[in-house]
Amino acid sequence: MGGALVLELLRRTDDDIVALVRPGDTGAVERFRQSIRHAARLYEATDVLAKLDR
């Protein structure tokens, strides 16, 4: 659900999006990027991934 929400926000706005991510074996930023890429593949929303590099 969280990943789907972030993907929808990326589609609908150019505003910055702030997410709280707990760290794991990697840092929070890398964990977020891995999780959102995975969600984008599952929801067929890879078109929004370019917005992550802003």
SULWOPE-V431726 format. One record per residue. OMEGA is omega as a letter, one per 30 degrees, with the letter a starting at -180 (NA if undefined). Layout:
omega->OMEGA
omega->OMEGA
This chain:
omega->a
omega->l
omega->l
omega->l
omega->l
omega->l
omega->l
omega->l
omega->l
omega->l
omega->a
omega->a
omega->l
omega->l
omega->l
omega->l
omega->a
omega->l
omega->l
omega->a
omega->l
omega->l
omega->l
omega->l
omega->l
omega->l
omega->a
omega->a
omega->a
omega->l
omega->l
omega->a
omega->l
omega->a
omega->a
omega->l
omega->l
omega->l
omega->a
omega->l
omega->a
omega->a
omega->a
omega->a
omega->a
omega->l
omega->a
omega->a
omega->l
omega->a
omega->a
omega->a
omega->l
omega->NA
